[in-house]
Amino acid sequence: MRTWTKIIVVSIVLLLTAPFAFDIITVSSLTWADIQRYGGLKIGVPLDTDKGFYLPIICNVSGTDSITIRPTAISSANVCKRTKVQMKDNNIFINVKVSMPFFDDETCICKAVRLGQMDHGHYKVFYDSGEYIGEFDI
């Protein structure tokens, strides 16, 4: 290949992958203090589906809704990218990750998280830094 052809191909590849790389790099975790500033977070009733249980997360990272507390911060730059879940015995730890909006279908409202197949029992939900959010029975 000629040098100019290589430059053009590399430029096109960079232009096509840049949005995805930018989207991955700008994701950050919210602290519990951030969650409280944006109006809080609570859980809904777990949903039993063919793919396992899903836990509704009620959280708006823009600060325009009062979920558990009156918001003291507003950010139109936040969209809820994903919610990380870790399970330790009957304790569930969640972490909300946000970024700037880059794609059209992104929203500031967090979606339900997949818990998968779970045994019957009593479960407690915490933010990943240890703050209690709620509990439920399956």
C-alpha positions as CSV (number, residue, x, y, z in Angstrom):
1,M,0.0,0.0,0.0
2,R,1.1,3.5,-0.7
3,T,1.8,5.8,2.2
4,W,-1.2,8.1,1.4
5,T,-3.5,5.1,1.3
6,K,-2.3,3.9,4.7
7,I,-2.8,7.4,6.2
8,I,-6.4,7.5,4.8
9,V,-7.2,4.1,6.1
10,V,-5.8,4.8,9.6
11,S,-7.7,8.1,9.7
12,I,-11.0,6.5,8.8
13,V,-10.5,3.8,11.5
14,L,-9.7,6.4,14.1
15,L,-12.7,8.5,13.1
16,L,-15.0,5.5,13.4
17,T,-13.7,4.2,16.7
18,A,-13.1,7.6,18.4
19,P,-16.8,7.9,19.7
20,F,-16.7,4.5,21.3
21,A,-13.2,5.1,22.9
22,F,-14.4,8.5,24.2
23,D,-17.5,6.9,25.6
24,I,-15.5,4.3,27.5
25,I,-12.9,6.7,28.8
26,T,-15.3,9.3,30.2
27,V,-17.3,6.8,32.4
28,S,-16.9,7.4,36.1
29,S,-18.5,6.0,39.3
30,L,-20.7,8.2,41.5
31,T,-19.9,8.4,45.2
32,W,-22.7,8.0,47.8
33,A,-22.5,11.8,48.4
34,D,-23.0,12.4,44.6
35,I,-26.1,10.1,44.7
36,Q,-27.5,12.1,47.6
37,R,-26.8,15.4,45.8
38,Y,-28.8,14.2,42.8
39,G,-31.8,13.1,44.8
40,G,-31.0,9.7,46.1
41,L,-31.5,6.1,45.1
42,K,-33.9,3.3,46.0
43,I,-34.8,-0.1,44.8
44,G,-38.0,-1.6,43.5
45,V,-39.5,-5.1,43.8
46,P,-37.3,-7.7,42.0
47,L,-38.8,-9.0,38.8
48,D,-38.6,-12.8,38.0
49,T,-38.0,-13.4,34.3
50,D,-36.8,-16.3,32.2
51,K,-33.2,-14.9,32.4
52,G,-33.3,-14.6,36.2
53,F,-34.1,-11.8,38.6
54,Y,-33.9,-8.1,37.7
55,L,-33.7,-5.4,40.4
56,P,-35.3,-2.1,39.4
57,I,-33.0,0.8,40.4
58,I,-34.8,4.1,40.9
59,C,-32.3,6.8,40.4
60,N,-32.1,10.0,38.2
61,V,-28.5,11.2,37.9
62,S,-29.5,14.6,36.5
63,G,-30.8,15.9,39.8
64,T,-34.2,16.7,38.5
65,D,-36.2,14.2,40.6
66,S,-36.5,13.7,44.3
67,I,-36.1,10.0,44.8
68,T,-35.3,9.7,48.5
69,I,-34.0,13.2,49.3
70,R,-34.4,16.7,47.8
71,P,-31.7,17.2,45.2
72,T,-29.1,19.9,45.8
73,A,-27.3,19.5,42.5
74,I,-28.4,19.4,38.8
75,S,-26.4,18.2,35.9
76,S,-27.7,17.9,32.4
77,A,-24.3,16.4,31.4
78,N,-24.9,13.1,33.3
79,V,-26.4,10.0,31.8
80,C,-26.6,6.6,33.6
81,K,-24.2,4.4,31.7
82,R,-24.6,1.2,33.8
83,T,-25.0,0.0,37.3
84,K,-22.4,-2.5,38.6
85,V,-23.6,-5.3,40.8
86,Q,-21.6,-7.5,43.2
87,M,-23.2,-10.2,45.3
88,K,-21.7,-11.5,48.5
89,D,-23.8,-14.1,50.2
90,N,-27.2,-12.4,50.7
91,N,-25.8,-8.9,50.4
92,I,-25.9,-7.0,47.1
93,F,-23.6,-4.1,46.4
94,I,-24.4,-1.6,43.6
95,N,-22.5,1.2,42.0
96,V,-23.8,3.7,39.5
97,K,-21.6,4.8,36.6
98,V,-22.2,8.0,34.7
99,S,-20.8,9.8,31.7
100,M,-21.7,12.6,29.3
101,P,-24.3,11.9,26.7
102,F,-22.8,10.7,23.5
103,F,-25.5,8.5,21.9
104,D,-29.1,9.5,21.3
105,D,-30.7,6.6,23.3
106,E,-29.0,7.5,26.6
107,T,-30.9,8.7,29.6
108,C,-30.3,10.0,33.1
109,I,-32.6,7.4,34.6
110,C,-31.0,4.2,35.7
111,K,-32.3,0.9,34.4
112,A,-33.0,-2.4,36.3
113,V,-29.9,-4.5,36.9
114,R,-29.7,-8.2,36.2
115,L,-29.1,-10.3,39.3
116,G,-29.5,-13.7,37.6
117,Q,-30.7,-16.9,39.2
118,M,-31.1,-16.5,42.9
119,D,-32.0,-18.8,45.8
120,H,-35.1,-18.0,47.9
121,G,-34.2,-15.9,50.9
122,H,-33.8,-12.4,52.4
123,Y,-31.4,-10.0,50.6
124,K,-30.0,-6.6,51.6
125,V,-28.9,-4.0,49.1
126,F,-26.0,-1.6,49.8
127,Y,-24.2,1.0,47.8
128,D,-20.6,-0.2,47.1
129,S,-19.2,2.1,49.8
130,G,-21.5,0.4,52.4
131,E,-24.5,2.6,52.7
132,Y,-27.8,0.7,53.2
133,I,-30.4,1.1,50.4
134,G,-33.0,-1.5,51.1
135,E,-33.9,-5.2,51.3
136,F,-36.3,-7.7,49.8
137,D,-37.3,-11.4,50.0
138,I,-37.5,-13.9,47.1
